[in-house]
């Protein structure tokens, strides 16, 4: 009686291999959906921000993360000097800039 059960279980692995592949299919589909819904748009946004920061030029009007508006007077590798009022300059990190405004938006 025990020997026949052992032979019956030995034949099962061939069928369970295809069953285990089918059981992993929802997990793989979930990762594919996650990539297209979350990861890919985030990577695209990072590229846009990097391109915006690389394209900064003297005279651009920008907004910082803290909401400070200013005009770029000096550019460095990591820092930017912003003129926020007549004779008032702030030195901020380049990464703190979140938006470039259209010319003429910022008036002192």
C-alpha positions, 0 to 999 in steps of 0.5 A: 500500500505504501509503495504504490503511493510512492510511485504515484508521487514520483510521476507528479513533478512533470505536471507540477513544473508547468503548473508552477510556471503558470502560478508565477505568471500573475507575479510577472505581470504585476511587475510589468504593470508596475514598471509601466505605471510607476518606474518608467514615468519617474525615470522620464521625469528625472530626465526632464529635470536633469535637462532643465537644470543643465539648460539653466542660463544667466538671466533665467527666472526661476522658482526654488523648492522653497517658493523663492522667485529670482533671476539667475545672476551667476552659475556654478557647477553646484550653486546658483546665485539668484537676485531676489530683489535689487541688490539682494542675492541668494546662493542656492544649490542647483538642485533646489530649482524646480521650475524655469519661468517665462521671461518677464514673469518675475518683476522686482 
